[in-house]
Amino acid sequence: MTLLAAVIALVGSLFFALGAALQQFEAAGAPGVRGLLGLLRRPRWLAGGASILAGGGLHIVALGFGPLTVVQPMGVASLLFALPIAATLHGRRPTRAELGSAAMVAAGLVGLVLLVPESDEPAVLGPPGVLTLLGVAGVAAALLWGASRVASPAGRAALLATSSGVLYGATATLMRVLVDGGWNWWYLLALPAPALLALAMLQRAYAVGHFGVSFASLQIADPLTAVAFGALLLGEPLPTGLAPVAAAALTAAGTIALARTTPLEARP
């Protein structure tokens, strides 16, 4: 059953990678398209969204067959799948430097995922905590967006995607609280705001053109934000020792290398 869970999660990662690559292809340099509303009218972008939803659904199914420690690392494989798919859509082959840098990011992320201690306590957060969650995520996302306006193209893609990842991490934390603590209608109303902002910010990152670095930054920021909020607001344990530091350093080094090697992915 564990092997089945790993296979299902791996297929889910492939769907997630395909969806991200399709959405980036539409967002990067598409003539006459401005903002999220414009992309919503493009069939290929919508197909990418459907593929991402299918990937997420498969990961949920995989969790029914195997432990989180098996399923989560399989999700990291989406980065390794996404680069060749995106390169093919843009009519080229991924370089060895790209794939090597992506492998570094993936290895570091797997290490971080496996090192985070599991918590059996229910995720409970009162209204002040929810407001703190949304406020901190909003301020962090705004600061990252502001910094992106004066950054290089690759840096802009990374900062915008990180901003999106912070908002997605806040959304994931809020969803956990909603599921574990009961379906509070007030929390349910608060959920769409960070999710939609995250989606819009991610499309801005994709539109810059450096798909590899933007997708890697998203893959890093989303889970790390959820872990940080879990520790700060829910009292969940954090990993200790030198191992998580080494994994984080490997992830950072891979992202920097990817930013230096990833070419501009924009349609002529």
N, C-alpha and C positions, 0 to 999 in steps of 0.2 A: 504493500500500500504506500510505503514511503517513496518507492521508486515511481509509482504512478503519480503521486503528488508532485514530484520533481519534474516529470515529463509534462504534466498539465501546466505547471507554473512556467516552464520553459516555453511552451507554445503560447501562453498568455503574454510572455515577454516579447515574443515575435510579433504578436498582434499590436502590442503597445508601441513597439519600435516602428512598425509599418504606419500606424496612425500618426505618430509624431513626424515621420519623414514626409508623409503626404501633406500634413498641415503646414510644415515648414516650406515645402515646395510652392504651395499656394500663397503663403504669406510673404515670401522673399521675392520682391521685385515684380509681383503681379500687377500688370498695368490696370489703372483705374480702380484699384481696390484700396480703400482706406478704412482701417479699423475693423473691429470685430463684426459689425453689422454687414460690411461688405463681404467679408469672408463667409458669413452665414448663407450667402446666396451662391456659393461656389460648390458644386456637387462633390468635387474631389476633396475639398476641405471637410465637408460633412461626412464623407466616407472615412476620412481619417479619424474623425470623432467617434464614429461607430466602431472602428477598429480598436480605438483606445478603450471604449466601454466594454468591448468583447474581451480585451486583455485583462481588464480589471475583474470582470466576471469569472474568467478562468482562474485567476489567482484566488478568488473567494472559494471556488469549487476545490481548488488544490488544498486549501486549508482544511477542508473536510476530510481529506485523505491522509494528510501528513502534518507534522509539527511546523510551527512558524520558523524554526531554525533551518528547515530545509527549503521552505517555500520562499522566504524573503531573499536569500542569496540568488535564487533563480531570477528574481526580478531585476537584479543588477545586470543580467545578461542583455537586457534591452538596449543598453548603450552599445554593446558590441554588435548587435543586430542592426541598430539604427544607422550607423555610419555607412556600411556598404549599401543599404537600401537608399539612403539619401544621395549617395554618390552616383548610384545607377540612375536615379530620377534626373539628376543633373548632367548625365552623360559622361561620367568619368569613373575611374576606379579609385578606391580609397588608398592612400599611401601607407607604407609601412610605419612611418612616423605617427600618423593618425591612429592606426590600430594599436601600436605599441603604447601610445599615451593613454588611449581609451582602456587598454588592459590594465594599466597602472591604476587608473581611477576605479575600475571595477574591482580590482583586488583590494584596494584600500576600503572601498565601500562594504565589500563582503566581510572584511575584518571588523569594521565598525558595527555592522549589523549583528554579527555573531557575538560580539563582546558586550552588547547592551543587555543588562540583566532583565529577565522576565519578571513581571509584576502580576500577582494574583489578585491584588486589591481592585475593587471597582473604581472606575474613573468618575469621581463626583466633584462638581464645581458649581459654586453658587453664582448668582447674578454678578456680584462684584468681580469674581474671578473671570467670568466670561467677558465682562467689559475690559478688564485688564488684558486678557488674551487678545481681543480684537484691537485694543489701543496700541499695545506693544507691536503687534504684527503690522498694523497700519503705519505706524511711525517708521519702523524699520524698512518697510517696503517703499515708503515715500523717500527716505534718505538714500536708499539704493537707486531709486529712479532718478533722483536729483544728481547723484554722482555719475550716473550713466550718460548724462547730457554733455559732460566734458571729457569723457573717456574715449579711447581709441575704439575703432569698430569692434574688435574682438573683446575689448574690455566692456564696451557697451552691451554686447550680447550677453556676456557673463553676468553683469550687474542686473540687467533686466530679468534674466532667467532666475537669478538668485532671489530677486524681489518676488517673482512669481512663486518660487519654491517656499519662501517664508509664508506667503499667503496660503498656499496649499497645505503646508504643515499646520498652520492655525486651523484650517478647515478640517483636516484629519483629526486634530485634537478635539475640536468641537463636536465632530461626529461621534467620536468615542464617548464623550461625555453624554451625548444625546442617547446613545444606545445603552450604555451602562447605567446611567442615572435615571432613565425613564424619558419618554418622549414628551418633553416639555415644549409646548407650542412656542414659547418666547425664544427658546434656543433654536427652534426650527426656522423661525423668521430671520434669525441672525445668520443662518448658515449660507444663504446665497450670496451675500455681499462679498466676503473674502474669496469665495469660489469664482465668481464672475470677474472680479478684479485680477485674480491670479491668471485666469484664462486670457484676459485682454493683455496683461503684461507679458505673458509668454509669447503671444503672437507678435508683439512688438520686438521681442528678442529674436524670434525667428525671422522677422522682416529685415533685420540687420544683415543676415546672410551667413554668419558663422555658426552653422548648425551644430557641429561637434562640441564646441565650447558651451553653447547655450544649453544643449541637452544634458551635458555632463554637469553643469552648474545646477540645473533643475534636479537632477538625480541626487545630488549631494545635499542641497539646501532643504528639500522637502522632508526627508527622514530626520535630518539633524535638528530641524526646527521642532518637529513633533517630539523628539526625545528631550529637547531643552524645555519645552513647555510642560512635558510630562514630569520632569524633575522639579521645575520651579513652581508649578501650580497644582500638580497632583501628588507631589511627594514621592515620585517614583525614583528608584535607584539609578545612579549613573555608573558606567564602567570605571574601574580604577586601575592604577598601575601604568607601566610604560607601553603596554601593547596597544591601547587605544591611541596613544600619542603617535606611535609609529604608523598605525593605520591611517590616522588623519594626515600625517606628513606625506605618506605615499599618495593619498588622494589629492592633496594640494599640489604636489609635484606633478602628478599626471595631468591635472587640470591646467596648470601653467604651461606644460609642454604641449598640450592639445591646443591651447590658445595661440601658441607660436606656430603650429603646423597646420591647423585647420584652414582650408582655403575659403574664399568667399563663395557661398552657395546662393547665387541669385540667378534668376532666369534672364536671359538677354532680352 
